[in-house]
Amino acid sequence: MQPKADGVAVTLLYIDGQLSEATSRGDGLHGSDWTVKAQGIDAIPKRLPHAPARVVLQGEIYWRVPGHVQASDGGINARSAVAGALARDTLDAATAAHIGLFVWDWPSGPADMPARLAGLQAMGLADSVTYIHTVGSIDDVQRWREQWYRHAMPFAADGTVVRQGHRPPASTWQPAPPAWAVAWKYPAAQALAEVRAVTFTLGRSGRITPVLELEPVELDDHRVQRVSVGSVARWKELDIRPGDQVEIALAGLTIPRLQSVVWRTQLRAEVTVPDQQTHDPLSCWHVAVGCEDQFRARLVWLGGKQGLKLNGVGVDTWQALIDAGLIHDLLDWMNLTLAQLARVPNLGQARAAALAQTFADARNRPFTDWLRALGMPPTGDMPLPDWTTLSTRSGSDWQAAGAGQAKSERLTAFFAHPDLRAQAERLHAINVQGF
């Protein structure tokens, strides 16, 4: 068992005892090269005595906070501090002196934990070994967990990690949580906040989500100004109004989560809820009053990774084009010229040119990408030949192709919807594949 240091993960490679490479974990497959920066961090050994020819170590680079008590001090931005330091182009000596290293595994070492700990000790990593303990019962786990949570430590920790003493060889590890270790996070930080306003967001599918706009509060190392209620039904059940006091916590230590209503103001302000009957998965294909959020969400989905993969085109770009009066219908962007784009405020000539090329390239995207971009319900591995074939299928045709009854009804409604048929006609007119 060991503390879960709240820092950034690093992998260290030593060849013949000499530090050869330091990389971040990244996405589990690709990380950043920190080798040069590691040379300037005293906490990272440049040479390991009594080391095998090749040693791979995994650990956490943390921000030194001597005397830190997690139960009372919280995260205090420790992870952000060390991540920010390593993100700089250069790492000065004063900043590097604040950085520590906790080695939590030796993937290339012995499979048995006692042998690994003995090897780490021999290589001079005694500080890390100090915080790794053998436990024989849940009582032992709870005792160490409480010890590290309520007593002084040299670093912030967001929980503890319990691992099997004998684990599989590193060659079998995957970039995913292992079956032989489990993290037990510390209780989420909580705070009281006053509700300033209740707003509602509309997603692409027409789902309405209530959001509480809050007086800003500090929650661990996060500044929280808004929190989702989850659903209109839950908001109505809790009956939250401006002026109420709510309790919020961090879900997974990062995402604000509404816990409860602690106090209600006597003045119950009116809150207007969007009409749920006017929004569904097939509504809002054009700019219109009451459709602003859902239409914008359609554009974001269309250009996102699940759709046309329009590189560099996000919600801000779409909003700028809408504000400039250039987009009224879902596919208006396909006809925009470089001159029109260049006149959009704050876009610039170079960005306009890149955007024009991206929009032009979208015409060559595969038919299946276009179907997903338009919001077609998932079809699994069913063949999707062309729009004409799909749009003439009945519910029984979809079921014969492998769809269940509910899905076949959604697919039939999708391909029969007048707005979808209008989009398909536009795409057919410019010779987009499949239409």
Rosetta blueprint (number, residue, H / E / L):
1 M L
2 Q E
3 P E
4 K E
5 A E
6 D L
7 G L
8 V E
9 A E
10 V E
11 T E
12 L E
13 L E
14 Y E
15 I E
16 D L
17 G L
18 Q E
19 L E
20 S E
21 E E
22 A E
23 T E
24 S E
25 R L
26 G L
27 D L
28 G L
29 L L
30 H L
31 G L
32 S L
33 D E
34 W L
35 T H
36 V H
37 K H
38 A H
39 Q H
40 G L
41 I L
42 D L
43 A L
44 I L
45 P L
46 K L
47 R E
48 L L
49 P L
50 H L
51 A L
52 P L
53 A L
54 R E
55 V E
56 V E
57 L E
58 Q E
59 G E
60 E E
61 I E
62 Y E
63 W E
64 R L
65 V L
66 P L
67 G L
68 H E
69 V L
70 Q H
71 A H
72 S H
73 D H
74 G L
75 G L
76 I L
77 N L
78 A H
79 R H
80 S H
81 A H
82 V H
83 A H
84 G H
85 A H
86 L H
87 A H
88 R L
89 D L
90 T L
91 L L
92 D L
93 A H
94 A H
95 T H
96 A H
97 A L
98 H L
99 I E
100 G E
101 L E
102 F E
103 V E
104 W E
105 D E
106 W L
107 P L
108 S L
109 G L
110 P L
111 A L
112 D E
113 M H
114 P H
115 A H
116 R H
117 L H
118 A H
119 G H
120 L H
121 Q H
122 A H
123 M L
124 G L
125 L L
126 A H
127 D H
128 S H
129 V H
130 T H
131 Y L
132 I L
133 H L
134 T L
135 V L
136 G L
137 S L
138 I H
139 D H
140 D H
141 V H
142 Q H
143 R H
144 W H
145 R H
146 E H
147 Q H
148 W H
149 Y H
150 R H
151 H L
152 A L
153 M E
154 P L
155 F L
156 A L
157 A E
158 D E
159 G E
160 T E
161 V E
162 V E
163 R E
164 Q L
165 G L
166 H E
167 R L
168 P L
169 P L
170 A H
171 S H
172 T H
173 W L
174 Q L
175 P L
176 A L
177 P L
178 P L
179 A L
180 W L
181 A E
182 V E
183 A E
184 W E
185 K E
186 Y L
187 P L
188 A L
189 A L
190 Q E
191 A E
192 L E
193 A E
194 E E
195 V E
196 R E
197 A E
198 V E
199 T E
200 F E
201 T E
202 L E
203 G L
204 R L
205 S L
206 G L
207 R L
208 I E
209 T E
210 P E
211 V E
212 L E
213 E E
214 L E
215 E E
216 P E
217 V E
218 E E
219 L E
220 D L
221 D L
222 H E
223 R E
224 V E
225 Q E
226 R E
227 V E
228 S E
229 V L
230 G L
231 S L
232 V H
233 A H
234 R H
235 W H
236 K H
237 E H
238 L H
239 D L
240 I L
241 R L
242 P L
243 G L
244 D L
245 Q E
246 V E
247 E E
248 I E
249 A E
250 L E
251 A E
252 G L
253 L L
254 T L
255 I E
256 P E
257 R E
258 L E
259 Q E
260 S E
261 V E
262 V E
263 W E
264 R L
265 T L
266 Q L
267 L L
268 R L
269 A L
270 E L
271 V L
272 T L
273 V L
274 P L
275 D L
276 Q H
277 Q H
278 T H
279 H L
280 D L
281 P L
282 L L
283 S L
284 C L
285 W L
286 H E
287 V L
288 A L
289 V L
290 G L
291 C L
292 E H
293 D H
294 Q H
295 F H
296 R H
297 A H
298 R H
299 L H
300 V H
301 W H
302 L H
303 G H
304 G L
305 K L
306 Q L
307 G L
308 L L
309 K L
310 L L
311 N L
312 G L
313 V L
314 G L
315 V H
316 D H
317 T H
318 W H
319 Q H
320 A H
321 L H
322 I H
323 D H
324 A L
325 G L
326 L L
327 I L
328 H L
329 D E
330 L L
331 L L
332 D H
333 W H
334 M H
335 N H
336 L L
337 T L
338 L H
339 A H
340 Q H
341 L H
342 A H
343 R L
344 V L
345 P L
346 N L
347 L L
348 G L
349 Q H
350 A H
351 R H
352 A H
353 A H
354 A H
355 L H
356 A H
357 Q H
358 T H
359 F H
360 A H
361 D H
362 A H
363 R H
364 N H
365 R L
366 P L
367 F H
368 T H
369 D H
370 W H
371 L H
372 R H
373 A H
374 L L
375 G L
376 M L
377 P L
378 P L
379 T L
380 G L
381 D L
382 M L
383 P L
384 L L
385 P L
386 D L
387 W H
388 T H
389 T H
390 L H
391 S H
392 T L
393 R L
394 S L
395 G H
396 S H
397 D H
398 W H
399 Q H
400 A H
401 A L
402 G L
403 A L
404 G L
405 Q H
406 A H
407 K H
408 S H
409 E H
410 R H
411 L H
412 T H
413 A H
414 F H
415 F H
416 A H
417 H L
418 P H
419 D H
420 L H
421 R H
422 A H
423 Q H
424 A H
425 E H
426 R H
427 L H
428 H H
429 A H
430 I L
431 N L
432 V L
433 Q L
434 G L
435 F L
